[in-house]
Amino acid sequence: MTLQNLRDQIDSLDDQLLQLLNQRMNFVRQVGELKRSTNSIIYRPERERQILDRMNALNGGPLSESALEAIFLEIFAAARNMELPERVAFLGPEGSFTHQAAESRFGAVSAYMAQPTIRSVFESVETGRARFGVVPIENNQEGVVNETIDLLNEKNLMIAAEAEIAVHFTFATQTDNLADITHIYSKDIAFRQCSKFLNDSFDGLQAEMVPVESTSKAAKMAAQQPRTAAICSHIAAKLFGVPVLFDNIEDSNLNRTRFLLLAKDFRNEPSGRDKTTLIARLQNSNSPGVLAEFLQEFNARGINLTKIESRPLREGATFRYWFLLECEGHADDPALQEILNHHTADVKWLGSYVRVS
């Protein structure tokens, strides 16, 4: 078979894909009309997860699971934006890992708003300037993001979904020869996490490591200055048009960050693989056994607690705390419903959503 024959077959398949995608969008439009008539929520992470699980079960390759999911997430995003255009706020700057996490769930076609602080992301959603917000909550190397946890307690927003991404760094430069590079820009933590690559690649060379406030800023500077390079995310290199010379240069491939997708008045239907986040402000929390008794209620009902974080109450001069908890299951599950009904004054439900791992 000739190269032209193969290209002709690919073109034929592309024609069929286009027809099928437009047929799918016609059905999506009808779904959107029904949702608007009943004032239903457009974004349904649990429904998207069901579709992805079904596609992964049917997939015989050679598409990998991650590639298949990336394709369908873009299809979902295009469909949602046809039903109702989405504006998504995220912790900036553009090209940050939070930007990457946002695009991984809302696709490239959504309208994005880079915000300077985590608080401003919460406030963008709270005031309606954005339909959704994306903020980091924890990194498996650095720990939790306390500002996000504190704002979950302070603000009245819901968790619509979570996203988890592997933190990969690229080495981006307009220069082909490493010996010609005079400056390498990045955030200080990125230099630490890519130290092995830097030591191996620049041993004996004269490139200066220059810390900047973000890896996105590093990519922007590398785009503007010849004979320089940036250690940055892949999305930042793409955004500023800097060629990637080396990919995945981090010392550890286990570095992962989890993000929360925030919304107002949001509720997912049970999916069978859910996680629930709660805030507990227990009465007499300093009294012996109060916290232990509360946690025992989960154990007695067979509910698996996956996270508990304590934060200072900041009321009065005593040392008192409130707690953020994550557990497996949905708020509609009878066992978890019993706990919520028993602690209506003490516990704030932040959302039940499909867990990613």
TORKOL-4160 file (C-alpha; in steps of 0.2 Angstrom, whole numbers, padded with zeros to 4 digits, m for minus):
357
<pt num="1" X="0000" Y="0000" Z="0000"/>
<pt num="2" X="0007" Y="0017" Z="m0005"/>
<pt num="3" X="0008" Y="0032" Z="0006"/>
<pt num="4" X="m0005" Y="0041" Z="m0004"/>
<pt num="5" X="m0017" Y="0026" Z="m0001"/>
<pt num="6" X="m0015" Y="0027" Z="0017"/>
<pt num="7" X="m0018" Y="0046" Z="0017"/>
<pt num="8" X="m0034" Y="0043" Z="0007"/>
<pt num="9" X="m0040" Y="0031" Z="0020"/>
<pt num="10" X="m0036" Y="0043" Z="0034"/>
<pt num="11" X="m0045" Y="0057" Z="0025"/>
<pt num="12" X="m0060" Y="0046" Z="0023"/>
<pt num="13" X="m0060" Y="0042" Z="0041"/>
<pt num="14" X="m0059" Y="0060" Z="0045"/>
<pt num="15" X="m0074" Y="0064" Z="0034"/>
<pt num="16" X="m0084" Y="0051" Z="0044"/>
<pt num="17" X="m0078" Y="0057" Z="0061"/>
<pt num="18" X="m0084" Y="0075" Z="0056"/>
<pt num="19" X="m0101" Y="0068" Z="0052"/>
<pt num="20" X="m0102" Y="0058" Z="0068"/>
<pt num="21" X="m0096" Y="0073" Z="0079"/>
<pt num="22" X="m0109" Y="0084" Z="0071"/>
<pt num="23" X="m0123" Y="0071" Z="0074"/>
<pt num="24" X="m0117" Y="0070" Z="0092"/>
<pt num="25" X="m0118" Y="0089" Z="0094"/>
<pt num="26" X="m0136" Y="0089" Z="0087"/>
<pt num="27" X="m0141" Y="0077" Z="0101"/>
<pt num="28" X="m0131" Y="0088" Z="0113"/>
<pt num="29" X="m0141" Y="0103" Z="0107"/>
<pt num="30" X="m0157" Y="0093" Z="0111"/>
<pt num="31" X="m0151" Y="0089" Z="0128"/>
<pt num="32" X="m0146" Y="0107" Z="0131"/>
<pt num="33" X="m0164" Y="0112" Z="0127"/>
<pt num="34" X="m0171" Y="0100" Z="0139"/>
<pt num="35" X="m0159" Y="0105" Z="0153"/>
<pt num="36" X="m0164" Y="0123" Z="0150"/>
<pt num="37" X="m0182" Y="0120" Z="0151"/>
<pt num="38" X="m0180" Y="0111" Z="0168"/>
<pt num="39" X="m0166" Y="0123" Z="0174"/>
<pt num="40" X="m0154" Y="0108" Z="0175"/>
<pt num="41" X="m0135" Y="0109" Z="0177"/>
<pt num="42" X="m0125" Y="0108" Z="0161"/>
<pt num="43" X="m0109" Y="0102" Z="0168"/>
<pt num="44" X="m0111" Y="0084" Z="0174"/>
<pt num="45" X="m0094" Y="0077" Z="0179"/>
<pt num="46" X="m0102" Y="0060" Z="0184"/>
<pt num="47" X="m0110" Y="0058" Z="0167"/>
<pt num="48" X="m0093" Y="0062" Z="0159"/>
<pt num="49" X="m0084" Y="0049" Z="0170"/>
<pt num="50" X="m0097" Y="0036" Z="0165"/>
<pt num="51" X="m0094" Y="0039" Z="0147"/>
<pt num="52" X="m0075" Y="0038" Z="0149"/>
<pt num="53" X="m0076" Y="0022" Z="0159"/>
<pt num="54" X="m0087" Y="0014" Z="0145"/>
<pt num="55" X="m0075" Y="0020" Z="0131"/>
<pt num="56" X="m0060" Y="0014" Z="0141"/>
<pt num="57" X="m0068" Y="m0003" Z="0143"/>
<pt num="58" X="m0072" Y="m0004" Z="0124"/>
<pt num="59" X="m0055" Y="0002" Z="0119"/>
<pt num="60" X="m0044" Y="m0011" Z="0110"/>
<pt num="61" X="m0030" Y="0001" Z="0106"/>
<pt num="62" X="m0018" Y="0007" Z="0100"/>
<pt num="63" X="m0025" Y="0023" Z="0108"/>
<pt num="64" X="m0019" Y="0024" Z="0126"/>
<pt num="65" X="m0032" Y="0027" Z="0140"/>
<pt num="66" X="m0024" Y="0045" Z="0143"/>
<pt num="67" X="m0025" Y="0049" Z="0125"/>
<pt num="68" X="m0043" Y="0043" Z="0123"/>
<pt num="69" X="m0048" Y="0053" Z="0138"/>
<pt num="70" X="m0040" Y="0069" Z="0132"/>
<pt num="71" X="m0049" Y="0067" Z="0115"/>
<pt num="72" X="m0066" Y="0064" Z="0124"/>
<pt num="73" X="m0063" Y="0078" Z="0136"/>
<pt num="74" X="m0061" Y="0090" Z="0122"/>
<pt num="75" X="m0077" Y="0084" Z="0114"/>
<pt num="76" X="m0086" Y="0086" Z="0131"/>
<pt num="77" X="m0080" Y="0104" Z="0132"/>
<pt num="78" X="m0085" Y="0108" Z="0114"/>
<pt num="79" X="m0102" Y="0101" Z="0118"/>
<pt num="80" X="m0104" Y="0111" Z="0135"/>
<pt num="81" X="m0099" Y="0127" Z="0126"/>
<pt num="82" X="m0112" Y="0125" Z="0113"/>
<pt num="83" X="m0125" Y="0122" Z="0127"/>
<pt num="84" X="m0119" Y="0136" Z="0138"/>
<pt num="85" X="m0102" Y="0145" Z="0136"/>
<pt num="86" X="m0092" Y="0143" Z="0151"/>
<pt num="87" X="m0080" Y="0155" Z="0159"/>
<pt num="88" X="m0067" Y="0147" Z="0170"/>
<pt num="89" X="m0056" Y="0156" Z="0183"/>
<pt num="90" X="m0040" Y="0149" Z="0188"/>
<pt num="91" X="m0025" Y="0153" Z="0199"/>
<pt num="92" X="m0013" Y="0161" Z="0186"/>
<pt num="93" X="m0003" Y="0166" Z="0178"/>
<pt num="94" X="m0007" Y="0159" Z="0161"/>
<pt num="95" X="0003" Y="0143" Z="0157"/>
<pt num="96" X="0003" Y="0138" Z="0176"/>
<pt num="97" X="0000" Y="0120" Z="0181"/>
<pt num="98" X="m0017" Y="0126" Z="0187"/>
<pt num="99" X="m0021" Y="0132" Z="0170"/>
<pt num="100" X="m0016" Y="0115" Z="0163"/>
<pt num="101" X="m0027" Y="0107" Z="0176"/>
<pt num="102" X="m0041" Y="0118" Z="0170"/>
<pt num="103" X="m0039" Y="0114" Z="0152"/>
<pt num="104" X="m0038" Y="0096" Z="0156"/>
<pt num="105" X="m0056" Y="0097" Z="0162"/>
<pt num="106" X="m0064" Y="0111" Z="0152"/>
<pt num="107" X="m0055" Y="0109" Z="0136"/>
<pt num="108" X="m0046" Y="0122" Z="0125"/>
<pt num="109" X="m0062" Y="0131" Z="0119"/>
<pt num="110" X="m0068" Y="0137" Z="0136"/>
<pt num="111" X="m0065" Y="0155" Z="0141"/>
<pt num="112" X="m0052" Y="0156" Z="0154"/>
<pt num="113" X="m0048" Y="0170" Z="0167"/>
<pt num="114" X="m0031" Y="0170" Z="0175"/>
<pt num="115" X="m0032" Y="0176" Z="0193"/>
<pt num="116" X="m0017" Y="0183" Z="0204"/>
<pt num="117" X="m0023" Y="0174" Z="0220"/>
<pt num="118" X="m0033" Y="0159" Z="0226"/>
<pt num="119" X="m0044" Y="0171" Z="0235"/>
<pt num="120" X="m0048" Y="0180" Z="0219"/>
<pt num="121" X="m0053" Y="0163" Z="0211"/>
<pt num="122" X="m0065" Y="0160" Z="0224"/>
<pt num="123" X="m0072" Y="0178" Z="0223"/>
<pt num="124" X="m0074" Y="0177" Z="0204"/>
<pt num="125" X="m0085" Y="0162" Z="0206"/>
<pt num="126" X="m0094" Y="0169" Z="0221"/>
<pt num="127" X="m0099" Y="0185" Z="0212"/>
<pt num="128" X="m0103" Y="0176" Z="0196"/>
<pt num="129" X="m0089" Y="0183" Z="0185"/>
<pt num="130" X="m0084" Y="0165" Z="0182"/>
<pt num="131" X="m0095" Y="0149" Z="0181"/>
<pt num="132" X="m0081" Y="0138" Z="0188"/>
<pt num="133" X="m0065" Y="0141" Z="0197"/>
<pt num="134" X="m0049" Y="0129" Z="0198"/>
<pt num="135" X="m0037" Y="0130" Z="0213"/>
<pt num="136" X="m0024" Y="0118" Z="0220"/>
<pt num="137" X="m0027" Y="0109" Z="0236"/>
<pt num="138" X="m0012" Y="0098" Z="0238"/>
<pt num="139" X="0004" Y="0091" Z="0231"/>
<pt num="140" X="0010" Y="0074" Z="0236"/>
<pt num="141" X="0028" Y="0081" Z="0238"/>
<pt num="142" X="0024" Y="0098" Z="0246"/>
<pt num="143" X="0008" Y="0095" Z="0256"/>
<pt num="144" X="m0009" Y="0104" Z="0257"/>
<pt num="145" X="m0012" Y="0122" Z="0251"/>
<pt num="146" X="m0019" Y="0130" Z="0267"/>
<pt num="147" X="m0026" Y="0145" Z="0259"/>
<pt num="148" X="m0038" Y="0134" Z="0248"/>
<pt num="149" X="m0043" Y="0125" Z="0264"/>
<pt num="150" X="m0046" Y="0141" Z="0274"/>
<pt num="151" X="m0057" Y="0148" Z="0260"/>
<pt num="152" X="m0067" Y="0132" Z="0258"/>
<pt num="153" X="m0072" Y="0136" Z="0276"/>
<pt num="154" X="m0074" Y="0155" Z="0274"/>
<pt num="155" X="m0084" Y="0155" Z="0257"/>
<pt num="156" X="m0100" Y="0147" Z="0252"/>
<pt num="157" X="m0095" Y="0138" Z="0236"/>
<pt num="158" X="m0096" Y="0119" Z="0232"/>
<pt num="159" X="m0084" Y="0107" Z="0225"/>
<pt num="160" X="m0090" Y="0101" Z="0208"/>
<pt num="161" X="m0076" Y="0090" Z="0204"/>
<pt num="162" X="m0057" Y="0086" Z="0206"/>
<pt num="163" X="m0043" Y="0085" Z="0194"/>
<pt num="164" X="m0026" Y="0077" Z="0197"/>
<pt num="165" X="m0011" Y="0080" Z="0185"/>
<pt num="166" X="0007" Y="0074" Z="0185"/>
<pt num="167" X="0019" Y="0088" Z="0187"/>
<pt num="168" X="0031" Y="0087" Z="0172"/>
<pt num="169" X="0044" Y="0101" Z="0168"/>
<pt num="170" X="0051" Y="0104" Z="0150"/>
<pt num="171" X="0067" Y="0113" Z="0145"/>
<pt num="172" X="0062" Y="0126" Z="0132"/>
<pt num="173" X="0073" Y="0136" Z="0122"/>
<pt num="174" X="0076" Y="0144" Z="0105"/>
<pt num="175" X="0094" Y="0138" Z="0105"/>
<pt num="176" X="0099" Y="0121" Z="0099"/>
<pt num="177" X="0116" Y="0121" Z="0107"/>
<pt num="178" X="0116" Y="0120" Z="0126"/>
<pt num="179" X="0134" Y="0128" Z="0127"/>
<pt num="180" X="0127" Y="0144" Z="0119"/>
<pt num="181" X="0114" Y="0146" Z="0133"/>
<pt num="182" X="0119" Y="0160" Z="0145"/>
<pt num="183" X="0104" Y="0161" Z="0157"/>
<pt num="184" X="0090" Y="0148" Z="0162"/>
<pt num="185" X="0075" Y="0155" Z="0170"/>
<pt num="186" X="0063" Y="0146" Z="0182"/>
<pt num="187" X="0054" Y="0146" Z="0199"/>
<pt num="188" X="0066" Y="0141" Z="0213"/>
<pt num="189" X="0056" Y="0125" Z="0217"/>
<pt num="190" X="0057" Y="0120" Z="0199"/>
<pt num="191" X="0076" Y="0121" Z="0199"/>
<pt num="192" X="0076" Y="0110" Z="0215"/>
<pt num="193" X="0065" Y="0097" Z="0207"/>
<pt num="194" X="0075" Y="0097" Z="0191"/>
<pt num="195" X="0093" Y="0097" Z="0199"/>
<pt num="196" X="0099" Y="0080" Z="0192"/>
<pt num="197" X="0095" Y="0086" Z="0174"/>
<pt num="198" X="0104" Y="0102" Z="0177"/>
<pt num="199" X="0119" Y="0094" Z="0184"/>
<pt num="200" X="0121" Y="0082" Z="0171"/>
<pt num="201" X="0117" Y="0093" Z="0156"/>
<pt num="202" X="0126" Y="0109" Z="0162"/>
<pt num="203" X="0141" Y="0102" Z="0171"/>
<pt num="204" X="0156" Y="0113" Z="0165"/>
<pt num="205" X="0145" Y="0125" Z="0156"/>
<pt num="206" X="0142" Y="0144" Z="0161"/>
<pt num="207" X="0123" Y="0145" Z="0161"/>
<pt num="208" X="0117" Y="0155" Z="0175"/>
<pt num="209" X="0101" Y="0149" Z="0185"/>
<pt num="210" X="0090" Y="0164" Z="0187"/>
<pt num="211" X="0075" Y="0162" Z="0199"/>
<pt num="212" X="0059" Y="0171" Z="0193"/>
<pt num="213" X="0041" Y="0172" Z="0201"/>
<pt num="214" X="0033" Y="0159" Z="0190"/>
<pt num="215" X="0038" Y="0146" Z="0177"/>
<pt num="216" X="0026" Y="0155" Z="0165"/>
<pt num="217" X="0036" Y="0171" Z="0167"/>
<pt num="218" X="0052" Y="0160" Z="0164"/>
<pt num="219" X="0044" Y="0154" Z="0147"/>
<pt num="220" X="0039" Y="0172" Z="0142"/>
<pt num="221" X="0057" Y="0178" Z="0146"/>
<pt num="222" X="0065" Y="0164" Z="0136"/>
<pt num="223" X="0053" Y="0168" Z="0121"/>
<pt num="224" X="0059" Y="0186" Z="0121"/>
<pt num="225" X="0078" Y="0183" Z="0124"/>
<pt num="226" X="0090" Y="0174" Z="0113"/>
<pt num="227" X="0102" Y="0161" Z="0121"/>
<pt num="228" X="0091" Y="0159" Z="0136"/>
<pt num="229" X="0080" Y="0144" Z="0142"/>
<pt num="230" X="0066" Y="0141" Z="0153"/>
<pt num="231" X="0061" Y="0126" Z="0164"/>
<pt num="232" X="0042" Y="0127" Z="0163"/>
<pt num="233" X="0026" Y="0117" Z="0160"/>
<pt num="234" X="0022" Y="0111" Z="0143"/>
<pt num="235" X="0007" Y="0123" Z="0142"/>
<pt num="236" X="0018" Y="0138" Z="0146"/>
<pt num="237" X="0031" Y="0133" Z="0132"/>
<pt num="238" X="0016" Y="0131" Z="0120"/>
<pt num="239" X="0008" Y="0147" Z="0125"/>
<pt num="240" X="0023" Y="0158" Z="0122"/>
<pt num="241" X="0030" Y="0149" Z="0107"/>
<pt num="242" X="0046" Y="0142" Z="0114"/>
<pt num="243" X="0052" Y="0126" Z="0107"/>
<pt num="244" X="0054" Y="0111" Z="0119"/>
<pt num="245" X="0071" Y="0104" Z="0118"/>
<pt num="246" X="0069" Y="0091" Z="0132"/>
<pt num="247" X="0053" Y="0085" Z="0140"/>
<pt num="248" X="0050" Y="0077" Z="0158"/>
<pt num="249" X="0066" Y="0083" Z="0165"/>
<pt num="250" X="0060" Y="0082" Z="0183"/>
<pt num="251" X="0070" Y="0071" Z="0195"/>
<pt num="252" X="0055" Y="0061" Z="0201"/>
<pt num="253" X="0040" Y="0056" Z="0190"/>
<pt num="254" X="0029" Y="0054" Z="0206"/>
<pt num="255" X="0026" Y="0072" Z="0208"/>
<pt num="256" X="0007" Y="0075" Z="0207"/>
<pt num="257" X="m0004" Y="0090" Z="0211"/>
<pt num="258" X="m0023" Y="0089" Z="0215"/>
<pt num="259" X="m0035" Y="0103" Z="0211"/>
<pt num="260" X="m0053" Y="0107" Z="0215"/>
<pt num="261" X="m0066" Y="0113" Z="0203"/>
<pt num="262" X="m0077" Y="0126" Z="0212"/>
<pt num="263" X="m0095" Y="0131" Z="0208"/>
<pt num="264" X="m0110" Y="0139" Z="0216"/>
<pt num="265" X="m0125" Y="0128" Z="0221"/>
<pt num="266" X="m0118" Y="0113" Z="0212"/>
<pt num="267" X="m0124" Y="0095" Z="0216"/>
<pt num="268" X="m0118" Y="0079" Z="0207"/>
<pt num="269" X="m0128" Y="0063" Z="0206"/>
<pt num="270" X="m0120" Y="0048" Z="0214"/>
<pt num="271" X="m0108" Y="0039" Z="0202"/>
<pt num="272" X="m0103" Y="0024" Z="0212"/>
<pt num="273" X="m0085" Y="0030" Z="0214"/>
<pt num="274" X="m0088" Y="0046" Z="0224"/>
<pt num="275" X="m0079" Y="0056" Z="0237"/>
<pt num="276" X="m0086" Y="0069" Z="0249"/>
<pt num="277" X="m0078" Y="0084" Z="0257"/>
<pt num="278" X="m0084" Y="0090" Z="0274"/>
<pt num="279" X="m0080" Y="0104" Z="0286"/>
<pt num="280" X="m0082" Y="0100" Z="0305"/>
<pt num="281" X="m0083" Y="0113" Z="0318"/>
<pt num="282" X="m0087" Y="0102" Z="0333"/>
<pt num="283" X="m0095" Y="0109" Z="0349"/>
<pt num="284" X="m0083" Y="0108" Z="0363"/>
<pt num="285" X="m0069" Y="0102" Z="0352"/>
<pt num="286" X="m0056" Y="0104" Z="0365"/>
<pt num="287" X="m0065" Y="0092" Z="0377"/>
<pt num="288" X="m0058" Y="0074" Z="0379"/>
<pt num="289" X="m0064" Y="0062" Z="0366"/>
<pt num="290" X="m0075" Y="0074" Z="0356"/>
<pt num="291" X="m0065" Y="0072" Z="0340"/>
<pt num="292" X="m0063" Y="0053" Z="0342"/>
<pt num="293" X="m0081" Y="0050" Z="0345"/>
<pt num="294" X="m0085" Y="0060" Z="0329"/>
<pt num="295" X="m0073" Y="0050" Z="0319"/>
<pt num="296" X="m0079" Y="0034" Z="0326"/>
<pt num="297" X="m0096" Y="0037" Z="0318"/>
<pt num="298" X="m0088" Y="0035" Z="0301"/>
<pt num="299" X="m0079" Y="0019" Z="0306"/>
<pt num="300" X="m0095" Y="0012" Z="0314"/>
<pt num="301" X="m0104" Y="0014" Z="0297"/>
<pt num="302" X="m0090" Y="0007" Z="0286"/>
<pt num="303" X="m0086" Y="0024" Z="0279"/>
<pt num="304" X="m0067" Y="0026" Z="0274"/>
<pt num="305" X="m0060" Y="0043" Z="0279"/>
<pt num="306" X="m0046" Y="0048" Z="0266"/>
<pt num="307" X="m0040" Y="0064" Z="0273"/>
<pt num="308" X="m0042" Y="0075" Z="0289"/>
<pt num="309" X="m0034" Y="0092" Z="0291"/>
<pt num="310" X="m0035" Y="0103" Z="0306"/>
<pt num="311" X="m0035" Y="0122" Z="0305"/>
<pt num="312" X="m0035" Y="0135" Z="0318"/>
<pt num="313" X="m0052" Y="0142" Z="0323"/>
<pt num="314" X="m0045" Y="0160" Z="0326"/>
<pt num="315" X="m0059" Y="0164" Z="0338"/>
<pt num="316" X="m0054" Y="0170" Z="0356"/>
<pt num="317" X="m0037" Y="0167" Z="0364"/>
<pt num="318" X="m0038" Y="0148" Z="0366"/>
<pt num="319" X="m0031" Y="0135" Z="0354"/>
<pt num="320" X="m0046" Y="0128" Z="0345"/>
<pt num="321" X="m0048" Y="0120" Z="0328"/>
<pt num="322" X="m0060" Y="0115" Z="0314"/>
<pt num="323" X="m0057" Y="0101" Z="0303"/>
<pt num="324" X="m0058" Y="0097" Z="0284"/>
<pt num="325" X="m0062" Y="0079" Z="0280"/>
<pt num="326" X="m0063" Y="0069" Z="0265"/>
<pt num="327" X="m0071" Y="0052" Z="0264"/>
<pt num="328" X="m0077" Y="0039" Z="0251"/>
<pt num="329" X="m0095" Y="0039" Z="0246"/>
<pt num="330" X="m0109" Y="0052" Z="0241"/>
<pt num="331" X="m0119" Y="0063" Z="0253"/>
<pt num="332" X="m0135" Y="0053" Z="0247"/>
<pt num="333" X="m0128" Y="0037" Z="0253"/>
<pt num="334" X="m0138" Y="0031" Z="0269"/>
<pt num="335" X="m0123" Y="0029" Z="0280"/>
<pt num="336" X="m0116" Y="0046" Z="0276"/>
<pt num="337" X="m0133" Y="0054" Z="0277"/>
<pt num="338" X="m0135" Y="0048" Z="0295"/>
<pt num="339" X="m0120" Y="0057" Z="0300"/>
<pt num="340" X="m0125" Y="0073" Z="0291"/>
<pt num="341" X="m0142" Y="0073" Z="0299"/>
<pt num="342" X="m0134" Y="0070" Z="0316"/>
<pt num="343" X="m0123" Y="0085" Z="0314"/>
<pt num="344" X="m0133" Y="0098" Z="0305"/>
<pt num="345" X="m0126" Y="0112" Z="0317"/>
<pt num="346" X="m0108" Y="0105" Z="0316"/>
<pt num="347" X="m0104" Y="0099" Z="0299"/>
<pt num="348" X="m0104" Y="0109" Z="0282"/>
<pt num="349" X="m0106" Y="0098" Z="0266"/>
<pt num="350" X="m0094" Y="0105" Z="0252"/>
<pt num="351" X="m0099" Y="0093" Z="0239"/>
<pt num="352" X="m0099" Y="0075" Z="0233"/>
<pt num="353" X="m0090" Y="0071" Z="0217"/>
<pt num="354" X="m0081" Y="0058" Z="0206"/>
<pt num="355" X="m0065" Y="0054" Z="0214"/>
<pt num="356" X="m0050" Y="0053" Z="0202"/>
<pt num="357" X="m0040" Y="0040" Z="0211"/>
